[in-house]
């Protein structure tokens, strides 16, 4: 089997490239315009020249006719005298005939030595003129512009003869030919210039597009460091800016994904290792029933922790992959009441008070169950990281512009240096205490994602007197969105 060289591949890619098709289309259009110019310009030049020649020779013929029209009958004598009187007109040949087409005068033999008086002249132009019509014909013959015209001589409403003129003008023919050659050379020069410019820009565009293809292949292969130059302000420069932004986002997403996988693996490995260690201890050692029950309880606790972690990972995956659901009017008070009732047993263990101050008419637009999950995570965190005898409070207030929900606790608070990172996945402020409380650093990340996808924002600040204050802001719904059509 033969091999394909790199030059053959480049040639094949060039033949298939859109740049070549665009250049070919541009050259085709330019060629069509130049061809039209080469056809139209000579046509118009000939038309103008022929029209000028037609008018000139017909004016000369009219002068002869006017001079002969004073006679009742034409003969050689009066014709000769009249022709001599208008001889000032420069005409290559003048032929005058009577009504019977008998030649009375021919400028090629003005003395009549060749006996033209007995000669009948049947030139097509003269024949048409003797029938009472003006005739004129102009055409090229060799390198000359030949003009022929004939006009009837009418006296007292009777055709008594005809005059025939013929002119040869090599200067006009040379002028027209020169103009045609000039237009042709200009067209060839423009065609060559267009070809060179098209080739230059095609090669330049191909090189820039080649860089785009190389960068795309690198990006497709996982090399997120690929970048395109952003010089200029044309479409390719804007494409480079968009590509670089996309590559940067993909790089960040990949880093986040790797970090997420690493953290998730670490978080999953810890309870699994504990379960493995406890189960091996039960199997390999003789234990009394009380110790065995304690180990089994620890295994159950680690299994519960693993279940919670898996549920949160699934929730994050759902938030990342599923589109935003239809937002529905949701009243804050019933949802907050349900959250507090669900977490009351946990709060009692910590001897904490759960309070709520939410007006019944406070309403926002949210996806189903999102508000419940947001408040549940915030209140649960406020319980876990609180001190005995403290409290967690949920309040809500609305205005024409926005709805504000506040979750406050009397716990340990969050250091200022940690606040910018608390919504990152797997981030813990107090890692030792978080593990002990069963946290994986995912709760606030889930809250952030849910608040954002419900068109809201969340911030955290210190509560006066100690603890933290999470403030959620949502746009106030329109009356039509709440009451419906």
N, C-alpha and C positions, 0 to 999 in steps of 0.2 A: 504494500500500500504506500503511495506517495505521500510525502509530507508537504504541508503548506507553509511557505515562508512567511516571515513577518511582513515583508513588503506586499505579498499577496493579500494578507489579512487587512493591512492598511488600505490597499486599493479597494477591497471589497467593502470595507466600512465607509470609505469615501463615496463610493457609488451608491450606497444605501443611505447616505446622510441627508438630512433635511437641508443642510446648508447648500449642498450641490443642487438640490432641486430648486431652492429659492434663487440661487445664482443663475441657473438655467432659465428659470421663468423670467427673471429680470433681463437677461440677455435676449430672450425671445421677444419680450415686449419692446426692448430697445431696438432690436433688429427690425421688428414690424414698423416701428415709428420711422426709422431711417429709410426703410424700403418705401414707405408711403411718401416720405419727403422726396426721394429720388424719382418717384413716379409723378407726384403731384406738381413739384416745382417745374420740371421740364414741360409738363402739360400746360401749366399756367403761362410759362414763358412763351411757348409756341402760340398759345391762344391769343395772348396780348400782341405778339409780333404779327401773327396772321391778320388780326383785326386791324392793326395799324397799316399793314400792307394793303389790305382790302380797301380801306378807306382812301389811301393815297392813289391807288391805281384807278379806282372808280371815279375819283375827283378829276384825274387826268382824262379819262375817257369822256366824262361829262363836258369838259372843256372842248374837246374835239367835236362832240355831238352838237354843242351849242353853236360852234362855228359853222357846221354844215347845215344846220336846220333852217338857214335863211334861203337855201336853194330849193326850187321846186323839183329839180332833177339833178342828179350827180353825173359828172363826166370827168374824164381824166384831167381836163384843163382846170376846171374850178376846184377839183380835189387837190391837184398839185399846188395851186396857189394858196389854198386854205392851209394845207399842211405846212407850207413854208412860213405862214404867218404865226403859227403856234409851235414852231420848231424849237422854241426855247425850252420846251418840256423835254427832260432827259428820259427817253424811253428806248429800250433796246430794239423794239420792233413795233411798227405801226402798219396795219393793213386796213384798207378801206375798200368796201365792195358796194355794188349797187343792190337793188332789191332782188336781183336774180342771182346773187352770189358771185357776180363777175368781178374780178379783182381790178380796181381802179388805181390803187396805189399800194405799194409794198416798200417799206423803208429799206429792206435788204437789196432792192433794185429800183431806186427812186427814179431813174431815167427811163425805165421800161425797156431796157435792152433785151431782157429775157422774155419779152412779149407777155407780161402778166395781164394785159388788157383782154387777151383771149383765154385767160385761165380762170377757171372756177375754183373757188376756195370753199371747202366744206369742213373747216375746223368745227369741232363740237360747240365751242363757245359762239362762233359766228352763226352757226345754224340756229342755236337757241335765241340769239339776238335778232335774227331776221324773222323769227316767229313773234317778236315783240317783247321779249324778256331780257332783263339784264343777266349776264352770266359772269361769274368770277371764280377762279380756281387757283389755289395756292398750295404748293407742295415742294418737297425737297427733291432735287435731282442732282445726284453726285454731291458736290460740296457747295451747291448754290441753292438759294431760295428763289424758286421760279414762280412768278405771278402772272396769270393770264386773265384778261377781262374783255368782254365784248358788250356793246350797248347799241340798241337800234337808233338809227337816225330818222327822226320823225319830222315831217314838214306838212302842215295843214292836215293833221290827223292821219297822215299816210306814211307808212314806212318806205323810205326811198333808198335805204341802204343800212350799212352797219359798220362800226369801227371796232377794230381788234387791236389790243395792246398786249405786249409781252415784255416782262422785265426779268432780269437775272441779277440777284444781289448776293454775291459771295460774302460781303462784309456782314450782313445780317445772319447768314448761315454760320459764319465763323463765330459770331458773337453768341448765338444760341448754343453752338457746340462747346464753346469755352465755358459758358455758364453751367452747362450740363456736367462738364468735366470737373469744374470747381465744386459743384454740389456733391458729385461722386467722391472726390478726394476728401472733402469735409466730412462726409458720411463715413468713409473708411477710417479717417482719423478719429472721429468720435467713437466709432465702433471699437477701434483698438484701445482708446482711452477707457471706455466703459468696461471692456474686457479686462484690462489691467487693474482698474479700480475694483471691479467685482471680484477678481481673483485675489487681490490683496485683502479685501474685507472678508472674503470667504475663508481664506487661510487664517486670518486673525480670529474670526468668529469660531472657526473649527478648533483652534488651539484653546480658546477660552472654554468652549463646550467640552473639549477633551479633559480639561482640568475638572470641570463639573462631574463628568462621568467617572474619573478616577476617584474623586472625593466621595461620590455616591457609593462606588464599589467598596471603598475603605469603610464607609459608615455601615454598609450592609454586612461587611465582614467583622464588625464589632470594634473597629478602630474609631472611637469617638473623638480623637484628636484632629481628625481631618477638618481642614478649614479652606474656604475660598477667599480670594482677594476681594476687597470691597471698594476698589478704586472706581471712580466715575459715578455717574448718576443714571446710567441706562438700565435696561431690563436685567441684564446679566449682573450688574452691580447690586440691584435690588434682590435678585435671586441669591447672590452671595450672602447678603445680609440675612435673608430668611433662612438660608441653609445653615449658616453659622449659629444662628439662634436655635434652630432645630437640633443641631449637633450638640450644642451646649446643654439643652434641656434633656436630650437623650443621655448625655454623659452624666448629668446630675441624677436622672432617673435610674441609670444603671448603678451608680454609686449607692443611691438609696436602696435599690433592690438588693445589692450585695450586703449592705449593712443590715437590711431587714432580715435576709436569709440567715446571716451570721447570728444576729440577736435571737431570732426565732429558734434556731438550732440550739443555741446556748440555753434559752429558757426552757425548751422542751427536754433538753438533756438533763437538767438539774432534777426535776421530779422523777424522771425515768431512772436516773442513777440512784436516787433515794429509794424508789420502789424496789429496784434490783438488789440494793444492799440489804434492805429490811427483809425481803423475801429469802435471800440467801442465808441471812442470820437465823431465820426461823427454821429453814430446812437443815442447816448444818449444826445447830446447837440444840442441846436439851434445855428447854425453858419451861418454867412453871406456867400455868394457865394465865396468871395475871400479866406476866411479861409478854406472853404471846398475844393477849388481847391488846396490850399497849402497842405492840409492833403492828398488829393488824389495823388498829385505829390510825397509826401514823401512815400506813399504806393508803388507807381510805382518804386521809387528809391530802396526801400528795396526788392521789387520783382526782380528787375534787379540784385541786389547783390546776392539774393538767387539763381538766374539762373546761375550767374557766378560761384558761389561756387559749385553748382550741376555739372556744366560742368567740373570743375577741379577735383572734386571727381571721376566723371566718367572716366576722362583721367588717373588719378592715378590707378584706377581699371583696365583699359585697359593695362596700362604698366605693372602691376603686374601679370596679368593673361594670356595675349596673348604672344605667342612666337615672337621672333624677326623676322620681315619681311625681305624679300630679299633686301639686300643693293644695291642701284642703284647709278650710277654716277650723282652727283648733282652739278651744278655750283653755286657758292656762290653769285655772283653779282646780277643775276636776283631775287634770293630769298630775298636778303637784300633790293633791290630796292622796291620790293612788300611790305615788312614789313614797310619800312619808309613811303610809300605812304598811307598805311592803318592807320598809327598812326600820320600822319601830322595834322589832325584836333585836336587831343588831345594835340599835342605839341604847336599848335597855341594858345590854351587857356592858356597855361603856358608861352607863349612867348619864346619858346625854339627853338633852331636850331637843325635840324637833318642832319648829314653829313655822307657820305659813301665814302670809298676808297678801292674798291675791284677790282683787275685785272680781266679781263674777262675770263682768262684761269684758275683761281683758282677753282679746282674741288675736291670734296671728295665723299666717298661712304657713303650713309645714307639711312635709311628707308624713304619711301614717306612721305612728309609733316613734318618729324621730324625737319629738319633744320629750316623750317619756324616757327614752334612752339617755338623752342629754342630762335631764334633771337627775335621773337615777345615778349616773356616773359621778356627777358633781356632789350630790348629797352623800353617796357611799364613800367617796374620798374624804369628805368633811368629817364623817364618822370615824373612818379608819385612822386618820392622822390627827386625832383630837385628844384631849386630856379628859379624865373623869370629871363629871360635873359641868362640862361645857355644853355648848349648844350648836345647832345648825339651823339657819333660818332661810326661808325662801320667800322673797317678796317680788311683786310685779307692779308696774305702773305704766300707763299708756298715755300718749299724747297724739295730736293729729298727725305728727310726723313719724313716730316710732313707738315701739313697745320695748321696755327695758325689764329684764328679769335678773334679779340679784340673788346669788347663793353665798351666804356668809357663814363662817365658822370661827370658833374660838380656839383653834388648834395652834400648832407650832409656827405657822406662817411659812413663807417661801422667801429665801434670801434673794436680794435684787439680782445677784449675778446668775441665779438659776432661772429667773422668770422668762428670759427669751427662749429657753429650751424646753420648758415643761410640756409643750404641745407636740414635741418630737416623739416619734415612735421609740418605745423601749427606754425612754429617758426617765431616770428616777432621781429625785432630789436627795433622799436619804436611802441609799441602796440597801443597807442592812435592815432598816425598819420596813422598807417596801417589801422585801422578800418575806419578812416575818409576817406581814399583814396579808401576804398572798398576792401582792400586786406585781404586774409585769411591765409597768410603764406604758400601757396601751390605752387606758381609760380616757385620759385627757386628749390623746391623739384622735380617738373616735369622736369625742365631743367636738373637737376642732373641725373635723371633716363634716360632721352632721350639721353644725351651725353654718358652715360655709355653703353647703349645698342647699340650705334653706334661706339663702340670701341674707344671712346675718353675720355678726361679728362678735368676738369674745375677747375680753381683756381681764387681767388679774392685777390686783393691788393689795396693799396691806390694809387690814381692818384696824381702825383706831382701838386701842386696848389689846391688840394681839389677834393673830389669826389672819385668814385670807378672805378676799372678797372677789368673787368671779361675777363679772357683769356681762350679760348677753343683750345685744341690741338687734332688733328685727324691724324692718320697715312696717309701718302701720298699713293694714289692708284697706282697700277701698270699700265703701259701703256696699257696692254691688257685688264685690267678691265675697263678702260675709253673708249678705241676705240672699244672694242669687238673683237671677233675672225675674 
